[in-house]
Amino acid sequence: MDQASPQCMDDDARVLAYQQDERLPKVVVHFPVAPGATLTWRVEADSTLAVNGARLWLTRVSSPYDHWLVPGQTFSLQRGERIWLSIDGERTAHVSLTYLLPAQGLFRRCLSRLARLGLGPPTPR
């Protein structure tokens, strides 16, 4: 009874990870999936896909199962997997893909953008 259970430690770790994720910049990409169209791409970063408007068909190369997402539902995607999206019916699905920018390299990217604008760190004279 004097020691904390591992479940409490897991909960604390989850809260800490959530707080760290909240500090990282997020990118949200919105795009439509029209009737009769099939979209495919390789996922560049761990992300969450959300669907609105129409039922969406999602399949992944690494999974033997197809997934039907109803409006309002989300689906977690892993970096590197290839996915296909299509819809069922005559309505367009409105999809959003949310991912976190990686913490590594963010400072370097900001500096390179500033350098391109001529606003980089001062140079020695």
C-alpha positions as CSV (number, residue, x, y, z in Angstrom):
1,M,0.0,0.0,0.0
2,D,3.0,2.3,0.4
3,Q,3.9,2.2,-3.3
4,A,2.0,3.8,-6.2
5,S,0.5,1.4,-8.6
6,P,1.8,1.3,-12.2
7,Q,-1.6,2.4,-13.5
8,C,-1.1,5.8,-11.8
9,M,2.3,6.2,-13.4
10,D,0.8,5.4,-16.8
11,D,-1.9,8.0,-16.4
12,D,0.7,10.7,-15.4
13,A,2.8,9.8,-18.5
14,R,-0.2,10.1,-20.7
15,V,-1.0,13.6,-19.3
16,L,2.6,14.7,-19.7
17,A,2.7,13.4,-23.4
18,Y,-0.6,15.3,-24.1
19,Q,0.8,18.5,-22.6
20,Q,4.0,18.2,-24.7
21,D,1.9,17.6,-27.8
22,E,-0.2,20.7,-27.1
23,R,3.0,22.8,-27.2
24,L,4.1,21.6,-30.6
25,P,2.8,23.4,-33.7
26,K,-0.1,21.6,-35.5
27,V,-0.8,21.5,-39.2
28,V,-4.3,20.9,-40.4
29,V,-4.9,20.2,-44.1
30,H,-8.5,20.2,-45.5
31,F,-9.4,18.6,-48.8
32,P,-12.6,17.3,-50.5
33,V,-13.1,13.7,-51.8
34,A,-15.5,14.0,-54.7
35,P,-17.9,11.2,-55.8
36,G,-16.1,8.8,-58.2
37,A,-12.6,9.9,-57.1
38,T,-10.0,7.7,-55.4
39,L,-7.1,9.5,-53.6
40,T,-3.9,7.8,-52.5
41,W,-0.7,8.9,-50.9
42,R,2.0,7.9,-48.4
43,V,1.5,9.4,-45.0
44,E,4.5,11.7,-44.2
45,A,3.9,12.0,-40.4
46,D,1.8,10.4,-37.7
47,S,-1.6,12.1,-38.1
48,T,-5.3,12.0,-37.5
49,L,-7.8,11.9,-40.3
50,A,-11.3,13.3,-39.7
51,V,-14.3,13.1,-42.1
52,N,-17.4,15.2,-42.5
53,G,-20.1,15.4,-45.2
54,A,-20.2,11.8,-46.4
55,R,-19.2,8.3,-45.5
56,L,-15.5,7.7,-46.4
57,W,-13.8,4.4,-47.4
58,L,-10.2,4.1,-46.2
59,T,-7.9,1.2,-46.9
60,R,-4.2,0.8,-45.9
61,V,-1.6,-1.3,-47.5
62,S,-0.5,-2.7,-44.2
63,S,-4.0,-3.8,-43.1
64,P,-6.2,-6.6,-44.5
65,Y,-9.3,-4.6,-43.5
66,D,-11.1,-1.8,-45.1
67,H,-12.6,1.0,-42.9
68,W,-15.8,2.9,-43.4
69,L,-15.7,6.2,-41.6
70,V,-18.9,8.1,-40.9
71,P,-19.1,11.9,-40.7
72,G,-17.6,13.0,-37.4
73,Q,-15.4,9.9,-37.0
74,T,-11.6,10.1,-36.8
75,F,-8.8,7.6,-37.7
76,S,-5.2,7.5,-36.6
77,L,-2.6,7.1,-39.4
78,Q,1.1,6.1,-39.0
79,R,4.0,7.7,-40.8
80,G,5.1,5.7,-43.8
81,E,1.9,3.8,-44.6
82,R,0.1,4.1,-47.9
83,I,-3.6,4.8,-47.8
84,W,-6.5,5.0,-50.3
85,L,-9.6,7.1,-49.8
86,S,-12.9,7.1,-51.7
87,I,-16.6,7.8,-50.9
88,D,-19.9,5.9,-51.0
89,G,-22.7,7.9,-52.6
90,E,-23.2,11.2,-54.4
91,R,-22.1,13.6,-51.6
92,T,-18.6,15.0,-51.3
93,A,-16.7,14.1,-48.2
94,H,-14.7,16.9,-46.5
95,V,-11.6,15.5,-44.9
96,S,-9.1,17.0,-42.6
97,L,-5.7,15.6,-41.8
98,T,-4.0,16.9,-38.6
99,Y,-0.4,16.3,-37.6
100,L,2.2,17.8,-35.3
101,L,5.3,19.4,-36.7
102,P,8.4,17.5,-35.4
103,A,10.2,19.3,-32.6
104,Q,13.6,18.5,-34.2
105,G,14.6,20.8,-37.0
106,L,11.8,23.3,-36.2
107,F,14.4,25.9,-35.0
108,R,16.6,25.2,-38.0
109,R,13.7,25.6,-40.5
110,C,12.8,28.9,-38.9
111,L,16.4,30.2,-39.1
112,S,16.6,29.1,-42.8
113,R,13.3,31.0,-43.6
114,L,14.7,34.1,-41.8
115,A,17.9,33.8,-43.7
116,R,16.1,33.7,-47.1
117,L,14.3,36.9,-46.1
118,G,17.6,38.5,-45.0
119,L,16.6,38.4,-41.4
120,G,18.9,35.7,-40.1
121,P,21.3,35.9,-37.2
122,P,23.9,38.7,-37.4
123,T,27.0,37.9,-39.2
124,P,30.5,38.7,-37.8
125,R,32.1,41.8,-39.4
